[in-house]
Amino acid sequence: MRLFKRLLCNNTIRKFINQNGAISQSSVFQGTLYEYTVMRELQTKLSMCELERVGGANDHGIDIKGSWHIKNIYRKMNPLLNLDQIEAPKRCRVNGAIFKPYRSKALMEDLKVLVQCKGRTHSKVGPREFRELIGTFTSTVTPTNRNKTVMLMCSPHMLTKNGLKLIEMLPIPVIYLRIELLRSAEGLYDLMNSGRLLNYYENQFAQQFLQGCGINEWLKLTMYSATQQQDVIDEKATKTILSN
C-alpha cells in the first residue's frame, strides 16, 4: 500500500513538472512543487490522507489540509511497544491550556491537519512564522475542534533558537517537519532520493496530546520503509505508467 501511494504521489509530481515546465523558474512553480513534495511525505511516511492543496487568496495561511490516521500507526506499533499497557492521563495542562490526550479518545478518531509550507524561504524558520501560525490556527479552527486538530509547519530549513523557544510556548499542538526540496539537474528532478522527511519535532503541547501513540518510534524505526528492491520496482512502475 505504501508503495502504491508513493507511486501515485510521484506520478502527480511528475505530471505537475511536465505540465508547467514553461514557468519552472517562477516562485509559484517552486512553491507548488514543494507543497506536492510535502503531501507525498505526509501521506507515505505519516499515514495522512485526504490531503488537498488549498492555496489561493482566501487560504487563510493554510497550504494543505487533510486527515491523520494515527490509529494505523498505533495498531502497527502496539505489538512492538505494548502501547495498550500505557495508561494515558485523563487531562493534560500545557502553557495554560487544559485538554484531553488523543489516546483518551475511545475510538481514536482521525485528526484534522492544517499545514503551512515554507519552501520558498532561504533561511531558518523563526518566531515571525510561528506568530503567523497562531493567527492561522485561532482564525480557522473553532473552539470545538481545537482538541481534534494539529497544526504542521514544513520547511527545508532548521529552526532558529528563538523559533524553537517560541514553539514550545504555544498553547496549540504544533509539529515542525523539515522536508528537503527536490533536487534537480538539467531540469530533471530526482524523486527517488530527494524531497525526503529529515526531521520531525513536536512542541510540548503536541508531545502531551500525542503521547503513547508510537509516532516517534514509528519514524525512528522507519516502519514505513520498503526494501531497496521494492523502491526500484516502484520507480520502474512509475516510468511505465508515464510512458503509456
Buried (B, 14 or more C-beta within 10 A) or exposed (E): EBBEBBBBBBBEBBEBBEEBEEEEEEEEBBBBBBBBBBBBBBBBBBBBBEBEBBBEEEBEBBBBBBBBBBBBBBEBBBEEBEBEEEEBEEEBEBEEBEBBBBBBBEEBEBBBBBBBBBBEEEEBBBBEBBEEBBEBBEEBBEEEEBBBBBBBBBBBBBBBEEBBEBBBBBBBBBBBBBBBBBEEEEEEBEBBEEBBBEEBBBBBBBBBBBBBBBBBBBBEEEBBEBEEEEBEBBBEBBEEEEEE
